[in-house]
């Protein structure tokens, strides 16, 4: 999730929808990024992938 104000508003909406989902989850805020930066902002995407890849590797390889 991007750390800028527009994206932070999405956090409250997302949080209410994920409460019933698995408890095995993680939230990572990419400071300085907005929603669109997470599509093609190389610096921001690299940070997100550095967190997502190990998370999914650990959970999908079991």
PyMOL Python script that loads the backbone (N, CA, C, O; Angstrom):
from pymol import cmd

cmd.read_pdbstr("""\
ATOM      1  N   UNK A   1       0.840  -1.160   0.000  1.00  0.00           N
ATOM      2  CA  UNK A   1       0.000   0.000   0.000  1.00  0.00           C
ATOM      3  C   UNK A   1       0.888   1.227   0.000  1.00  0.00           C
ATOM      4  O   UNK A   1       1.876   1.290   0.732  1.00  0.00           O
ATOM      5  N   UNK A   2       0.540   2.184  -0.808  1.00  0.00           N
ATOM      6  CA  UNK A   2       1.275   3.441  -0.836  1.00  0.00           C
ATOM      7  C   UNK A   2       1.018   4.244   0.419  1.00  0.00           C
ATOM      8  O   UNK A   2      -0.051   4.132   1.020  1.00  0.00           O
ATOM      9  N   UNK A   3       1.973   5.044   0.820  1.00  0.00           N
ATOM     10  CA  UNK A   3       1.866   5.789   2.061  1.00  0.00           C
ATOM     11  C   UNK A   3       1.263   7.173   1.936  1.00  0.00           C
ATOM     12  O   UNK A   3       1.052   7.831   2.955  1.00  0.00           O
ATOM     13  N   UNK A   4       0.978   7.643   0.736  1.00  0.00           N
ATOM     14  CA  UNK A   4       0.416   8.971   0.571  1.00  0.00           C
ATOM     15  C   UNK A   4      -1.061   8.987   0.917  1.00  0.00           C
ATOM     16  O   UNK A   4      -1.706   7.940   0.951  1.00  0.00           O
ATOM     17  N   UNK A   5      -1.599  10.171   1.175  1.00  0.00           N
ATOM     18  CA  UNK A   5      -2.941  10.340   1.739  1.00  0.00           C
ATOM     19  C   UNK A   5      -4.045   9.623   0.958  1.00  0.00           C
ATOM     20  O   UNK A   5      -4.888   8.977   1.579  1.00  0.00           O
ATOM     21  N   UNK A   6      -4.078   9.707  -0.351  1.00  0.00           N
ATOM     22  CA  UNK A   6      -5.133   9.052  -1.118  1.00  0.00           C
ATOM     23  C   UNK A   6      -5.150   7.556  -0.921  1.00  0.00           C
ATOM     24  O   UNK A   6      -6.214   6.940  -0.864  1.00  0.00           O
ATOM     25  N   UNK A   7      -3.985   6.977  -0.818  1.00  0.00           N
ATOM     26  CA  UNK A   7      -3.885   5.540  -0.636  1.00  0.00           C
ATOM     27  C   UNK A   7      -4.201   5.157   0.800  1.00  0.00           C
ATOM     28  O   UNK A   7      -4.764   4.092   1.052  1.00  0.00           O
ATOM     29  N   UNK A   8      -3.843   6.014   1.732  1.00  0.00           N
ATOM     30  CA  UNK A   8      -4.115   5.724   3.139  1.00  0.00           C
ATOM     31  C   UNK A   8      -5.614   5.617   3.402  1.00  0.00           C
ATOM     32  O   UNK A   8      -6.039   4.849   4.264  1.00  0.00           O
ATOM     33  N   UNK A   9      -6.404   6.372   2.673  1.00  0.00           N
ATOM     34  CA  UNK A   9      -7.866   6.292   2.823  1.00  0.00           C
ATOM     35  C   UNK A   9      -8.350   4.902   2.435  1.00  0.00           C
ATOM     36  O   UNK A   9      -9.292   4.384   3.035  1.00  0.00           O
ATOM     37  N   UNK A  10      -7.717   4.299   1.442  1.00  0.00           N
ATOM     38  CA  UNK A  10      -8.092   2.950   1.013  1.00  0.00           C
ATOM     39  C   UNK A  10      -7.847   1.936   2.123  1.00  0.00           C
ATOM     40  O   UNK A  10      -8.514   0.903   2.176  1.00  0.00           O
ATOM     41  N   UNK A  11      -6.904   2.218   3.001  1.00  0.00           N
ATOM     42  CA  UNK A  11      -6.574   1.295   4.078  1.00  0.00           C
ATOM     43  C   UNK A  11      -7.777   0.997   4.955  1.00  0.00           C
ATOM     44  O   UNK A  11      -8.021  -0.162   5.289  1.00  0.00           O
ATOM     45  N   UNK A  12      -8.530   2.011   5.333  1.00  0.00           N
ATOM     46  CA  UNK A  12      -9.669   1.771   6.210  1.00  0.00           C
ATOM     47  C   UNK A  12     -10.724   0.926   5.508  1.00  0.00           C
ATOM     48  O   UNK A  12     -11.341   0.068   6.140  1.00  0.00           O
ATOM     49  N   UNK A  13     -10.940   1.147   4.232  1.00  0.00           N
ATOM     50  CA  UNK A  13     -11.904   0.342   3.479  1.00  0.00           C
ATOM     51  C   UNK A  13     -11.415  -1.090   3.337  1.00  0.00           C
ATOM     52  O   UNK A  13     -12.198  -2.031   3.465  1.00  0.00           O
ATOM     53  N   UNK A  14     -10.146  -1.258   3.079  1.00  0.00           N
ATOM     54  CA  UNK A  14      -9.568  -2.592   2.914  1.00  0.00           C
ATOM     55  C   UNK A  14      -9.581  -3.358   4.228  1.00  0.00           C
ATOM     56  O   UNK A  14      -9.892  -4.549   4.248  1.00  0.00           O
ATOM     57  N   UNK A  15      -9.251  -2.697   5.307  1.00  0.00           N
ATOM     58  CA  UNK A  15      -9.181  -3.354   6.610  1.00  0.00           C
ATOM     59  C   UNK A  15     -10.512  -3.993   6.982  1.00  0.00           C
ATOM     60  O   UNK A  15     -10.533  -5.103   7.513  1.00  0.00           O
ATOM     61  N   UNK A  16     -11.603  -3.327   6.718  1.00  0.00           N
ATOM     62  CA  UNK A  16     -12.900  -3.889   7.081  1.00  0.00           C
ATOM     63  C   UNK A  16     -13.233  -5.123   6.253  1.00  0.00           C
ATOM     64  O   UNK A  16     -13.948  -6.004   6.729  1.00  0.00           O
ATOM     65  N   UNK A  17     -12.732  -5.204   5.028  1.00  0.00           N
ATOM     66  CA  UNK A  17     -13.020  -6.362   4.176  1.00  0.00           C
ATOM     67  C   UNK A  17     -12.106  -7.542   4.459  1.00  0.00           C
ATOM     68  O   UNK A  17     -12.442  -8.670   4.097  1.00  0.00           O
ATOM     69  N   UNK A  18     -10.972  -7.320   5.088  1.00  0.00           N
ATOM     70  CA  UNK A  18     -10.024  -8.418   5.291  1.00  0.00           C
ATOM     71  C   UNK A  18     -10.107  -9.026   6.686  1.00  0.00           C
ATOM     72  O   UNK A  18      -9.397  -9.993   6.967  1.00  0.00           O
ATOM     73  N   UNK A  19     -10.928  -8.507   7.546  1.00  0.00           N
ATOM     74  CA  UNK A  19     -11.018  -9.054   8.906  1.00  0.00           C
ATOM     75  C   UNK A  19     -11.427 -10.518   8.914  1.00  0.00           C
ATOM     76  O   UNK A  19     -10.927 -11.291   9.731  1.00  0.00           O
ATOM     77  N   UNK A  20     -12.312 -10.906   8.034  1.00  0.00           N
ATOM     78  CA  UNK A  20     -12.794 -12.288   8.013  1.00  0.00           C
ATOM     79  C   UNK A  20     -11.858 -13.216   7.242  1.00  0.00           C
ATOM     80  O   UNK A  20     -12.005 -14.436   7.304  1.00  0.00           O
ATOM     81  N   UNK A  21     -10.921 -12.658   6.535  1.00  0.00           N
ATOM     82  CA  UNK A  21      -9.984 -13.468   5.752  1.00  0.00           C
ATOM     83  C   UNK A  21      -8.946 -14.106   6.674  1.00  0.00           C
ATOM     84  O   UNK A  21      -8.998 -13.935   7.892  1.00  0.00           O
ATOM     85  N   UNK A  22      -8.036 -14.819   6.103  1.00  0.00           N
ATOM     86  CA  UNK A  22      -6.976 -15.494   6.847  1.00  0.00           C
ATOM     87  C   UNK A  22      -6.277 -14.550   7.827  1.00  0.00           C
ATOM     88  O   UNK A  22      -6.160 -13.351   7.575  1.00  0.00           O
ATOM     89  N   UNK A  23      -5.829 -15.096   8.915  1.00  0.00           N
ATOM     90  CA  UNK A  23      -5.066 -14.291   9.875  1.00  0.00           C
ATOM     91  C   UNK A  23      -3.590 -14.233   9.482  1.00  0.00           C
ATOM     92  O   UNK A  23      -2.814 -13.487  10.079  1.00  0.00           O
ATOM     93  N   UNK A  24      -3.208 -15.009   8.491  1.00  0.00           N
ATOM     94  CA  UNK A  24      -1.829 -15.036   8.007  1.00  0.00           C
ATOM     95  C   UNK A  24      -1.669 -13.970   6.930  1.00  0.00           C
ATOM     96  O   UNK A  24      -1.671 -14.274   5.737  1.00  0.00           O
ATOM     97  N   UNK A  25      -1.531 -12.713   7.362  1.00  0.00           N
ATOM     98  CA  UNK A  25      -1.431 -11.607   6.428  1.00  0.00           C
ATOM     99  C   UNK A  25      -0.468 -10.561   6.956  1.00  0.00           C
ATOM    100  O   UNK A  25      -0.072 -10.575   8.121  1.00  0.00           O
ATOM    101  N   UNK A  26      -0.111  -9.667   6.076  1.00  0.00           N
ATOM    102  CA  UNK A  26       0.855  -8.639   6.423  1.00  0.00           C
ATOM    103  C   UNK A  26       0.494  -7.363   5.673  1.00  0.00           C
ATOM    104  O   UNK A  26      -0.001  -7.420   4.547  1.00  0.00           O
ATOM    105  N   UNK A  27       0.736  -6.232   6.284  1.00  0.00           N
ATOM    106  CA  UNK A  27       0.523  -4.942   5.639  1.00  0.00           C
ATOM    107  C   UNK A  27       1.868  -4.242   5.548  1.00  0.00           C
ATOM    108  O   UNK A  27       2.565  -4.084   6.551  1.00  0.00           O
ATOM    109  N   UNK A  28       2.224  -3.830   4.357  1.00  0.00           N
ATOM    110  CA  UNK A  28       3.470  -3.091   4.153  1.00  0.00           C
ATOM    111  C   UNK A  28       3.120  -1.768   3.479  1.00  0.00           C
ATOM    112  O   UNK A  28       2.501  -1.764   2.415  1.00  0.00           O
ATOM    113  N   UNK A  29       3.505  -0.656   4.079  1.00  0.00           N
ATOM    114  CA  UNK A  29       3.263   0.664   3.509  1.00  0.00           C
ATOM    115  C   UNK A  29       4.531   1.120   2.799  1.00  0.00           C
ATOM    116  O   UNK A  29       5.605   1.164   3.398  1.00  0.00           O
ATOM    117  N   UNK A  30       4.401   1.455   1.531  1.00  0.00           N
ATOM    118  CA  UNK A  30       5.520   1.985   0.752  1.00  0.00           C
ATOM    119  C   UNK A  30       5.464   3.500   0.897  1.00  0.00           C
ATOM    120  O   UNK A  30       4.677   4.169   0.227  1.00  0.00           O
ATOM    121  N   UNK A  31       6.296   4.027   1.766  1.00  0.00           N
ATOM    122  CA  UNK A  31       6.290   5.464   2.050  1.00  0.00           C
ATOM    123  C   UNK A  31       6.616   6.269   0.799  1.00  0.00           C
ATOM    124  O   UNK A  31       7.533   5.934   0.048  1.00  0.00           O
ATOM    125  N   UNK A  32       5.854   7.328   0.589  1.00  0.00           N
ATOM    126  CA  UNK A  32       6.089   8.220  -0.542  1.00  0.00           C
ATOM    127  C   UNK A  32       5.381   7.803  -1.815  1.00  0.00           C
ATOM    128  O   UNK A  32       5.388   8.545  -2.797  1.00  0.00           O
ATOM    129  N   UNK A  33       4.770   6.627  -1.815  1.00  0.00           N
ATOM    130  CA  UNK A  33       4.094   6.135  -3.021  1.00  0.00           C
ATOM    131  C   UNK A  33       2.600   6.387  -2.941  1.00  0.00           C
ATOM    132  O   UNK A  33       2.010   6.404  -1.861  1.00  0.00           O
ATOM    133  N   UNK A  34       2.000   6.583  -4.107  1.00  0.00           N
ATOM    134  CA  UNK A  34       0.543   6.592  -4.162  1.00  0.00           C
ATOM    135  C   UNK A  34       0.111   5.330  -4.910  1.00  0.00           C
ATOM    136  O   UNK A  34       0.948   4.538  -5.343  1.00  0.00           O
ATOM    137  N   UNK A  35      -1.170   5.157  -5.053  1.00  0.00           N
ATOM    138  CA  UNK A  35      -1.711   3.949  -5.686  1.00  0.00           C
ATOM    139  C   UNK A  35      -1.079   3.700  -7.059  1.00  0.00           C
ATOM    140  O   UNK A  35      -0.641   2.586  -7.345  1.00  0.00           O
ATOM    141  N   UNK A  36      -1.031   4.713  -7.894  1.00  0.00           N
ATOM    142  CA  UNK A  36      -0.522   4.557  -9.260  1.00  0.00           C
ATOM    143  C   UNK A  36       0.971   4.260  -9.291  1.00  0.00           C
ATOM    144  O   UNK A  36       1.435   3.559 -10.190  1.00  0.00           O
ATOM    145  N   UNK A  37       1.732   4.776  -8.335  1.00  0.00           N
ATOM    146  CA  UNK A  37       3.168   4.496  -8.276  1.00  0.00           C
ATOM    147  C   UNK A  37       3.450   3.005  -8.136  1.00  0.00           C
ATOM    148  O   UNK A  37       4.497   2.524  -8.569  1.00  0.00           O
ATOM    149  N   UNK A  38       2.523   2.280  -7.537  1.00  0.00           N
ATOM    150  CA  UNK A  38       2.730   0.861  -7.306  1.00  0.00           C
ATOM    151  C   UNK A  38       2.515   0.020  -8.568  1.00  0.00           C
ATOM    152  O   UNK A  38       2.746  -1.189  -8.553  1.00  0.00           O
ATOM    153  N   UNK A  39       2.077   0.651  -9.653  1.00  0.00           N
ATOM    154  CA  UNK A  39       1.961  -0.047 -10.935  1.00  0.00           C
ATOM    155  C   UNK A  39       3.263   0.013 -11.718  1.00  0.00           C
ATOM    156  O   UNK A  39       3.712  -0.996 -12.261  1.00  0.00           O
ATOM    157  N   UNK A  40       3.875   1.201 -11.778  1.00  0.00           N
ATOM    158  CA  UNK A  40       5.033   1.326 -12.652  1.00  0.00           C
ATOM    159  C   UNK A  40       6.145   2.227 -12.115  1.00  0.00           C
ATOM    160  O   UNK A  40       7.063   2.574 -12.858  1.00  0.00           O
ATOM    161  N   UNK A  41       6.080   2.605 -10.856  1.00  0.00           N
ATOM    162  CA  UNK A  41       7.167   3.370 -10.257  1.00  0.00           C
ATOM    163  C   UNK A  41       8.262   2.393  -9.846  1.00  0.00           C
ATOM    164  O   UNK A  41       8.156   1.734  -8.811  1.00  0.00           O
ATOM    165  N   UNK A  42       9.300   2.302 -10.649  1.00  0.00           N
ATOM    166  CA  UNK A  42      10.306   1.254 -10.475  1.00  0.00           C
ATOM    167  C   UNK A  42      10.797   1.135  -9.032  1.00  0.00           C
ATOM    168  O   UNK A  42      10.897   0.029  -8.500  1.00  0.00           O
ATOM    169  N   UNK A  43      11.099   2.255  -8.405  1.00  0.00           N
ATOM    170  CA  UNK A  43      11.586   2.260  -7.019  1.00  0.00           C
ATOM    171  C   UNK A  43      10.540   1.658  -6.072  1.00  0.00           C
ATOM    172  O   UNK A  43      10.868   0.863  -5.192  1.00  0.00           O
ATOM    173  N   UNK A  44       9.289   2.051  -6.269  1.00  0.00           N
ATOM    174  CA  UNK A  44       8.221   1.599  -5.374  1.00  0.00           C
ATOM    175  C   UNK A  44       7.851   0.140  -5.633  1.00  0.00           C
ATOM    176  O   UNK A  44       7.603  -0.622  -4.699  1.00  0.00           O
ATOM    177  N   UNK A  45       7.816  -0.236  -6.898  1.00  0.00           N
ATOM    178  CA  UNK A  45       7.497  -1.630  -7.242  1.00  0.00           C
ATOM    179  C   UNK A  45       8.576  -2.557  -6.688  1.00  0.00           C
ATOM    180  O   UNK A  45       8.268  -3.625  -6.159  1.00  0.00           O
ATOM    181  N   UNK A  46       9.836  -2.150  -6.808  1.00  0.00           N
ATOM    182  CA  UNK A  46      10.934  -2.978  -6.292  1.00  0.00           C
ATOM    183  C   UNK A  46      10.785  -3.200  -4.788  1.00  0.00           C
ATOM    184  O   UNK A  46      11.015  -4.305  -4.298  1.00  0.00           O
ATOM    185  N   UNK A  47      10.402  -2.154  -4.057  1.00  0.00           N
ATOM    186  CA  UNK A  47      10.210  -2.308  -2.608  1.00  0.00           C
ATOM    187  C   UNK A  47       9.054  -3.253  -2.315  1.00  0.00           C
ATOM    188  O   UNK A  47       9.159  -4.120  -1.448  1.00  0.00           O
ATOM    189  N   UNK A  48       7.950  -3.085  -3.039  1.00  0.00           N
ATOM    190  CA  UNK A  48       6.786  -3.949  -2.815  1.00  0.00           C
ATOM    191  C   UNK A  48       7.119  -5.411  -3.120  1.00  0.00           C
ATOM    192  O   UNK A  48       6.751  -6.304  -2.357  1.00  0.00           O
ATOM    193  N   UNK A  49       7.806  -5.652  -4.219  1.00  0.00           N
ATOM    194  CA  UNK A  49       8.163  -7.022  -4.597  1.00  0.00           C
ATOM    195  C   UNK A  49       9.125  -7.630  -3.586  1.00  0.00           C
ATOM    196  O   UNK A  49       9.070  -8.832  -3.324  1.00  0.00           O
ATOM    197  N   UNK A  50      10.009  -6.812  -3.013  1.00  0.00           N
ATOM    198  CA  UNK A  50      10.960  -7.342  -2.023  1.00  0.00           C
ATOM    199  C   UNK A  50      10.252  -7.845  -0.769  1.00  0.00           C
ATOM    200  O   UNK A  50      10.806  -8.654  -0.025  1.00  0.00           O
ATOM    201  N   UNK A  51       9.046  -7.377  -0.535  1.00  0.00           N
ATOM    202  CA  UNK A  51       8.245  -7.841   0.607  1.00  0.00           C
ATOM    203  C   UNK A  51       7.281  -8.952   0.169  1.00  0.00           C
ATOM    204  O   UNK A  51       7.100  -9.940   0.879  1.00  0.00           O
ATOM    205  N   UNK A  52       6.673  -8.779  -0.998  1.00  0.00           N
ATOM    206  CA  UNK A  52       5.679  -9.749  -1.467  1.00  0.00           C
ATOM    207  C   UNK A  52       6.280 -11.095  -1.851  1.00  0.00           C
ATOM    208  O   UNK A  52       5.710 -12.135  -1.523  1.00  0.00           O
ATOM    209  N   UNK A  53       7.404 -11.096  -2.528  1.00  0.00           N
ATOM    210  CA  UNK A  53       7.997 -12.351  -3.007  1.00  0.00           C
ATOM    211  C   UNK A  53       8.281 -13.331  -1.872  1.00  0.00           C
ATOM    212  O   UNK A  53       7.866 -14.486  -1.965  1.00  0.00           O
ATOM    213  N   UNK A  54       8.971 -12.922  -0.802  1.00  0.00           N
ATOM    214  CA  UNK A  54       9.207 -13.874   0.286  1.00  0.00           C
ATOM    215  C   UNK A  54       7.905 -14.320   0.975  1.00  0.00           C
ATOM    216  O   UNK A  54       7.779 -15.475   1.382  1.00  0.00           O
ATOM    217  N   UNK A  55       6.953 -13.407   1.101  1.00  0.00           N
ATOM    218  CA  UNK A  55       5.669 -13.728   1.729  1.00  0.00           C
ATOM    219  C   UNK A  55       4.964 -14.835   0.942  1.00  0.00           C
ATOM    220  O   UNK A  55       4.540 -15.836   1.520  1.00  0.00           O
ATOM    221  N   UNK A  56       4.842 -14.655  -0.364  1.00  0.00           N
ATOM    222  CA  UNK A  56       4.159 -15.655  -1.185  1.00  0.00           C
ATOM    223  C   UNK A  56       4.980 -16.936  -1.331  1.00  0.00           C
ATOM    224  O   UNK A  56       4.416 -18.030  -1.346  1.00  0.00           O
ATOM    225  N   UNK A  57       6.280 -16.815  -1.437  1.00  0.00           N
ATOM    226  CA  UNK A  57       7.119 -18.013  -1.539  1.00  0.00           C
ATOM    227  C   UNK A  57       6.944 -18.901  -0.323  1.00  0.00           C
ATOM    228  O   UNK A  57       6.813 -20.118  -0.456  1.00  0.00           O
ATOM    229  N   UNK A  58       6.940 -18.310   0.852  1.00  0.00           N
ATOM    230  CA  UNK A  58       6.793 -19.077   2.089  1.00  0.00           C
ATOM    231  C   UNK A  58       5.413 -19.729   2.196  1.00  0.00           C
ATOM    232  O   UNK A  58       5.294 -20.843   2.706  1.00  0.00           O
ATOM    233  N   UNK A  59       4.384 -19.052   1.725  1.00  0.00           N
ATOM    234  CA  UNK A  59       3.043 -19.578   1.911  1.00  0.00           C
ATOM    235  C   UNK A  59       2.570 -20.478   0.771  1.00  0.00           C
ATOM    236  O   UNK A  59       1.736 -21.358   0.988  1.00  0.00           O
ATOM    237  N   UNK A  60       3.080 -20.275  -0.419  1.00  0.00           N
ATOM    238  CA  UNK A  60       2.635 -21.074  -1.554  1.00  0.00           C
ATOM    239  C   UNK A  60       3.480 -22.325  -1.778  1.00  0.00           C
ATOM    240  O   UNK A  60       3.077 -23.214  -2.528  1.00  0.00           O
ATOM    241  N   UNK A  61       4.629 -22.402  -1.146  1.00  0.00           N
ATOM    242  CA  UNK A  61       5.484 -23.580  -1.332  1.00  0.00           C
ATOM    243  C   UNK A  61       5.164 -24.686  -0.335  1.00  0.00           C
ATOM    244  O   UNK A  61       5.715 -25.783  -0.429  1.00  0.00           O
ATOM    245  N   UNK A  62       4.294 -24.412   0.603  1.00  0.00           N
ATOM    246  CA  UNK A  62       3.956 -25.412   1.626  1.00  0.00           C
ATOM    247  C   UNK A  62       2.991 -26.453   1.106  1.00  0.00           C
ATOM    248  O   UNK A  62       2.609 -27.363   1.842  1.00  0.00           O
TER     249      UNK A  62
END
""", "prot")
cmd.dss("prot")
cmd.show_as("cartoon", "prot")
cmd.util.cbc("prot")
cmd.orient("prot")
